[in-house]
Amino acid sequence: MPLTVKCPICSTSVQWNAEALFKPFCSERCKLIDLGDWASEKHSIPVKNNIDPDMMDDIGYDEEDFFKQ
């Protein structure tokens, strides 16, 4: 029995097999809608900022001539 998932855009049932060309989407239309949502930044992957602003001050980024050669 093949796995069945819901299309993330329209919730239509999609069988997860080799014949499903647009899986997990039900159609190219739903796939393109999702791509457009990512392109317009409606979706995003949360990331943690690893840079501590205080550390930047400690190494001299706040000095006026830091970027001058």
C-alpha positions as CSV (number, residue, x, y, z in Angstrom):
1,M,0.0,0.0,0.0
2,P,1.6,3.3,-1.1
3,L,2.0,6.2,1.3
4,T,-0.5,8.9,0.9
5,V,0.3,12.5,1.9
6,K,-1.6,15.8,1.6
7,C,-0.5,18.5,-0.8
8,P,0.9,21.3,1.3
9,I,-1.0,23.9,-0.7
10,C,-4.5,22.6,-1.4
11,S,-4.6,19.4,0.8
12,T,-5.4,17.1,-2.0
13,S,-4.3,13.5,-1.3
14,V,-1.1,12.6,-3.2
15,Q,0.3,9.0,-3.5
16,W,4.0,9.0,-2.7
17,N,5.3,6.9,-5.6
18,A,7.5,7.2,-8.7
19,E,4.5,8.3,-10.9
20,A,3.8,11.3,-8.7
21,L,5.9,13.8,-10.6
22,F,5.3,16.8,-8.3
23,K,5.4,15.1,-4.9
24,P,4.7,16.3,-2.2
25,F,2.5,18.6,-4.4
26,C,-0.5,17.4,-6.4
27,S,0.3,19.5,-9.5
28,E,2.8,21.8,-11.0
29,R,0.5,24.7,-10.1
30,C,0.7,23.9,-6.4
31,K,4.5,23.4,-6.7
32,L,4.9,26.9,-8.3
33,I,2.6,28.5,-5.7
34,D,4.9,27.2,-3.0
35,L,8.0,28.3,-4.9
36,G,6.5,31.8,-5.2
37,D,5.8,31.8,-1.4
38,W,9.5,31.1,-0.7
39,A,10.6,33.6,-3.3
40,S,8.5,36.4,-1.7
41,E,9.8,35.4,1.7
42,K,6.4,34.2,3.1
43,H,8.3,31.2,4.3
44,S,11.7,31.3,6.0
45,I,14.0,29.0,7.9
46,P,14.7,30.4,11.3
47,V,18.4,30.8,12.1
48,K,20.2,31.7,15.3
49,N,22.6,34.6,15.0
50,N,26.0,33.3,16.0
51,I,27.6,36.8,16.1
52,D,27.7,38.5,19.4
53,P,27.5,42.3,18.8
54,D,29.7,42.9,21.9
55,M,32.4,40.7,20.4
56,M,32.5,43.0,17.3
57,D,33.2,45.9,19.6
58,D,36.0,44.0,21.4
59,I,37.9,43.3,18.1
60,G,37.7,46.8,16.9
61,Y,34.8,47.0,14.4
62,D,33.6,50.1,16.1
63,E,36.8,52.0,15.4
64,E,36.5,54.6,12.6
65,D,39.6,53.5,10.6
66,F,38.9,49.7,10.8
67,F,37.9,49.4,7.1
68,K,40.3,52.0,5.8
69,Q,43.5,50.8,4.2
